Each structure stands twice: as C-alpha cells, then as structure tokens.
Amino acid sequence: TYNRGGRPPHFGEIIRVLEHFNLLPAIFFLKSRSECDGAIKTCRCEEERIENDDFHYSLDEQLERFPYLKNHKQLYHLEKARVAAHHAGQLPAWKFLVEAMMKKGHLKAIFATSTVAAGVNYPARTIVMFNSDLYNGHDFLPLSGIEFHQMTGRAGRRGQDKIGFMLAIPGRFMDLVHVKRLLFSKPEGVESRIRNDFSMVLNLLLSQTPDDIKGIFSRSLAAYQLKESGQSGSEIKLWEDFQRHLNFLREEGFVDEYDRPTENGLWASKLRLDQPLLIAECLKQQVLPLDDEQLLAATIAPFVYDGDLEIKIDRKRVPRKLIEAGGNIAKALRGLMRRMQAAGFPVNPIYMWTSVVIYNWARGADWDEMVKSLGMADGDMAMLILRTADNLRQLMSLKDTHPEIAEQAFHARAALLREPVVFE
C-alpha cells in the first residue's frame, strides 16, 4: 500500500511485480519533479553491459547525437536499471532521448509528472497512478474526465497490445471511488479558450472592422457555450473585453480614430508575444541596445518570464552596461505599465536576474556552472532561453521598419541557440 506509515513507495518493487506479470513497459505518473527524480533511485541497478546489444547500440547512437548528455546525472540509472525521469525540469534533448529509448522498447519504466500526460510521446503497456487529484498551480483538485483519459490513453502500445492496463496504487492521495467514477464517465466537452489580448486585437484589425469582429464573436464557440450554460449576453462580454483592449490601443497610438492600425500598430502587430506593448514601447522610445547583441538578448529576457521565482544576484558582479540598460528600460516603461495597471491589464514584474542569466549564456558561459550557481532546473533555464530566442525571432520580422534591431536580434538569437538548449 502506498504511503503506509508515511513511507514513500518502493518503485523498484512495483516494477518487479509488473515485470513478473508481463506488464512492462510502464509509465508512472507522479505529482512532482522531485518525486520523479527520487523514484529512479529506488530501482535496482543490476544490468551489465552486453557488447553490441540493441540497447547499448541505440543509447550510444543517441549520445553521439547529444554529446552533452554523456555526463547527465540520471544516465547511470537509465543504463543500469532501464528507467528514466521525464518532466519539465529536464533538458529538451534528455526528454527526446528518453522517448526514443522508450519507443524502441529499451526501458522498463518512465516516471513522469501528471501535468505532462497530454504531451508525453512514448508507448507503454501499463500506466501506474498514485493520485486521483492533480495540482493546477494553486491547489490539488480531483482529476477531471479529460485529465484522467489523457493519462489512461497512454496505456497500450499500438500494434503490440490488444489492451492497455492501468494500475491504481491505494494510498492517502488515491480515491478509488473517484477513479471508478471516472472510468465510466464521458470525457468533458471541449471548452473554448478564446481570450482577447493586444496582439490578437491588432491582428484582427488588419483585415476586419470592429463590426465584423463583433459578428465573429457572436458566432464563436465561446459564445455558444456561454449561451448553453444559461449565461445571457455572452457575445457582449467578449465584445466589451475587445473594446477595452481597442480603446487602450487607441489611447496609446496603435489604432487611429477610425479603428485602423496606425503605422506603429502595423509593425506592433508582428510582435506576437506575451508582452507586445511593452516591447513596442521600448522600440518607440529607442531604449533597446543597437550595438550589442548579447545586451539585446538580456534586455528582452524579463518580458518572457511569467513565473514568480526570485533569484538573488550580486549587483556588484553585474556589468555596469547591463544595469544601465535595465534601468533605461524600466524608466521608459514606468508610465505605460502604470496606465496598463490602471486600466485593469495584468503586468508581470521585471526580474533583473533573467537578464543576467541570458547575458551570461549569450556570452558563452558554461551550462553546468550556471545551473549550479543559480539553483535552477535544467528545463526551466532552457525554457527561459528558448522563449527569449522566440521573442528575438519576432523582432527579426521588423526588418522593414527597424532594420538595426532586426539585425541585432538575428545575431542575439544565434548566440542563445547552442547545446544543450537546442539539438538537431
């Protein structure tokens, strides 16, 4: 029984039982990254290397492709116990390697977080569940039908298994009555996620009038679903939110009195980003660095980070030009951020540490040293770098209106995209 006496389960023993009944390979869905990483340590490492066997041929092939992973701290357990952890804290290349080995039938089990159930890409005969709830970023809530079916849908290998198996381990966080109910429930319907944002509004105005857009909203899935649920005036709510965004864009000079994008609005529409207005304001006020691609990458980084992690940095060790560039941007954005907040639009804090991370990486810093000094997970740092690179790619599209920035963005992006963040 899971968590008897407060002890964690011995995953290695569960794997041995599954192996006895020919129920491997398996995916274990666990509640956290740390639990996934800890699980592999309970698995017995007993397999000796057999020269030229299929497993090691495939593994060597992958490691030749991703040389950086030859020193991965979990490689030993993958090779000796044939298990691996797979979650958002891992490098993209490591997750690819794990999936490739699982697809070829070389692994006994993978330990994955429940939140990535929809995105896992590897076949298993059995899925193993310990929780009947799921963390949504704020609270643990009972699994929904869609979440449950996403997880159980991973059971059964196409062309190999006639059926797939689910093993529910009894324990403190497992409500078997709820699981039984989910087994016979129909998946919830698809829910519309349509939301207005500044980038969407600008792009709609490129080809549609506000009246056209109001008609589109009235025929949308979101409006239909709101009507079905008994809420009246559903399209009016979408329309009012659209107008709120439109009015702000007009006040800021991105839309004219005839509700058409201005010159600034036309190039700003190409910035399909999380914070398009903030970066657009930086461009309008000419505070982005034009002569240093590493500095440009660093100044873009705070706009892509939407977490709440605060990493302490020693400002005495931060280059003066980086502090000055960050200060110039903060000063240039102060008014716009205040106006956005007053109008009820969310504005994320500008975290200086993100600029330091990206600046050091763009200048060729060693990956392992950075991860160790910052205390960040590999996957989190890789995501920050990749999202910054994507924002730089958007700036590259402004070559007609902002050629110098577009050129610097090209070089800045190239400085970020190197191993182990990217792989061929």
Salt bridges, closest charged atoms under 4 A:
GLU19 OE1 - LYS108 NZ 3.62
GLU35 OE2 - LYS31 NZ 3.00
ASP37 OD1 - HIS87 NE2 2.94
GLU46 OE1 - ARG44 NE 2.70
GLU47 OE1 - ARG82 NH2 3.28
GLU47 OE2 - LYS108 NZ 3.71
GLU51 OE2 - ARG49 NE 3.53
ASP53 OD1 - HIS56 ND1 2.95
ASP60 OD2 - ARG49 NH2 3.03
GLU61 OE1 - LYS104 NZ 3.49
GLU64 OE2 - LYS70 NZ 3.49
GLU79 OE2 - HIS56 NE2 3.09
GLU99 OE2 - HIS86 NE2 2.91
ASP161 OD1 - ARG125 NH1 2.67
ASP161 OD2 - ARG157 NE 2.78
GLU235 OE1 - LYS227 NZ 3.95
ASP241 OD1 - ARG244 NH2 3.06
ASP241 OD1 - HIS245 ND1 3.88
GLU252 OE2 - ARG339 NE 2.74
ASP256 OD2 - ARG260 NE 3.67
ASP259 OD1 - ARG250 NH2 2.49
ASP274 OD2 - ARG387 NH2 2.34
GLU281 OE1 - LYS284 NZ 3.78
ASP292 OD2 - LYS321 NZ 2.84
ASP306 OD1 - ARG387 NH1 3.45
ASP380 OD2 - ARG33 NH1 2.90
ASP390 OD1 - ARG393 NH2 2.56
GLU407 OE2 - HIS411 NE2 2.91
